[in-house]
Amino acid sequence: MPTNPRATRKEWTALAVLMLPLLLVSMDVSVLYFAIPEVSADLRPSGAQQLWIFDIYAFVLAGLLMTMGSLGDRIGRRRLLMFGALAFGAASLTAAYANSAELLIAARAVLGIGGATLMPSTLALVRNMFRDAGQRAKAIGIWQAVMVAGIALGSVLSGVLVEHFWWGSVFLVNLPAMVLLLVLAPVLIPEFKDPEPGRFDLLSVPLSMAAVLPLVWGLKEIPTEGVRVSYVASIAVGLAFAALFVHRQRTTTAPMISPELFRGRGRVFGAAVSLHLVSSLAMMGSAYFTTQYLQSVLGKSALEAALWSLLPSLLIGVTAPVATALVQRGMDRAHVVAAGFTLSACGYALLFLTGTDSLWLVLAGAGVLACGAVVVGSQLTDLALGAAPAEKAGTASSLLETGQEFGGAMGMALLGSIGNAVYRNQIPDWAPAQARETLGGAVAAAHHLPARTADALLTSAREAFTGGMHVAALTGAAILVAAATLAASALRGADTGENETPGGLEKHPAHPASENRLTEAKSSPSGV
């Protein structure tokens, strides 16, 4: 039985280079957290413009992931990576010195385009460079940990930079990494692409964006603004275009997302993508509560809350390697994934036990939940990419990441709405109208009340918020237990049998192993 070649020091060095753009792309989701007051003072954006400065990056990123993943399969993943690095660097420089809100919004949009090229490219390249199942599992575990850590680090980095420099510095930190990537990528990373990609279906691009953007927008707005007709209509429009997009992929001769990904072993791929979405739902749903708890219940400043929130991240780097080691020693991957879901459910159980002064319990709950999510994410990502054909690695990666974006938005919408409903039911009738909507509104309203009334209002609001968090935690735990049961059944016996095809790697003179890899076996059903 043919075996896949093991990666050498060159591939591991290339992995370290690939982690740079991944870290920065994930950091850019939260990097404006502390910079926005200075941005507002300098550029004087309107309320709508300020929201777009925040949101345009994530919206463009989510909307273009599938397009860029499919494009990378066609033109080459390294080539797309370098285009993305160039766009990301240029947009970062423009954003840093933007002299108007409109220019900053445009620069953030281009950053989203760059991020949409970088994320699926990095994961697809990891899939292609690490052909040995054990090595690939370790590399994907590192990829997963870096992505989660980047989101946590972004807000802290922005706080430190803004304290010592001007707000544009939060974007300039991207430049050295992008320059390094542009210099080293041609030397360390070989080119991979689909040898028979077919034509690129242009109609699928607007259809995919018309499906993703309204869905993500509606789901993200509901937990903070409440259920409104406009948000429900937006979700309905997104679902309608999603149906059209799926129909297009099933009927056109050259689909952006090949239905073959979901046939045969692709059923494992579909199950992995779906379960990964559920894990993201739980992770982002908990973050909606823990960030507010640290600031508005415990009274921490934004920077203090961001620093405290780093503590749970310290455990993340350990969990993925442990899970990988268990699988490599013969434990059924289905049981490992189920254990990860169960661990995350235990994190929600800890959140259920919190009171209004439970800093360490909240941090422990968030840490346990995150560890479970990383176990699930790393194993499902490895399983999904192993089940997908190597020549479709970019498309497979983009589907995983799009599912992650949907899962996060759904988690905030579902659990956030449940928590807000309980909050509004428990807040006393005498509270000001602003305080009856959200905990943040109660904190703002308290500043304009006499001391005794303000204290009573804050106590009631914090208790109501904690009560809402308890109900949301129970809901999240129930979802995760159900996901654990489903994973144990749906993934039983699943492995990462390689779906390789010769020619999926374009020969590259800077990578002498390319010649040998072009003659790899079409299928190597090596177990885990």
Buried (B, 14 or more C-beta within 10 A) or exposed (E): EEEBBEBEEBBBBBBEBBBBBBBBBBBBBBBBBBBBEBBBEBBEBEEEBBEBBBBBBBBBBBBBBBBBBBBBBBBBBBBBBBBBBBBBBBBBBBBBEBEEBEBBBBBBBBBBBBBBBBBBBBBBBBBBBBBBBBBBBBBBBBBBBBBBBBBBBBBBBBBBBBEEEBBBBBBBBBBEBBEBBBEBBBEBBBBBBBEEBEEBBEEBBEBBBBBBBBBBBBBBBBBBEBBEEEBEEBBEBBBEBBEBBBEBBEEBEEBBBBEBBBEEBBBBBBBBBBBBBBBBBBBBBBBBBBBBBBBBBBEBEBBBBBBBBBBBBEBBBEBBBEBBBBBEEEBBBBBBBBBBBBBBBBBBBBBBEBEBEBBEBBBBBBBBBBBBBBBBBBBBBBBBBBBBBBBBBBBBBBBBBBBBBBBBBBBBBBBBBBBBBBBBEBBEEEBBEBBBBBBBBBBBBBEEBEEEBBEBBBEBBBBBBBBBBBBBBBBBBEBBBEBBEBBBEBBEEBBBBBBBBBBBBBEBEEBEBBEEBBEBBEBBEBEB
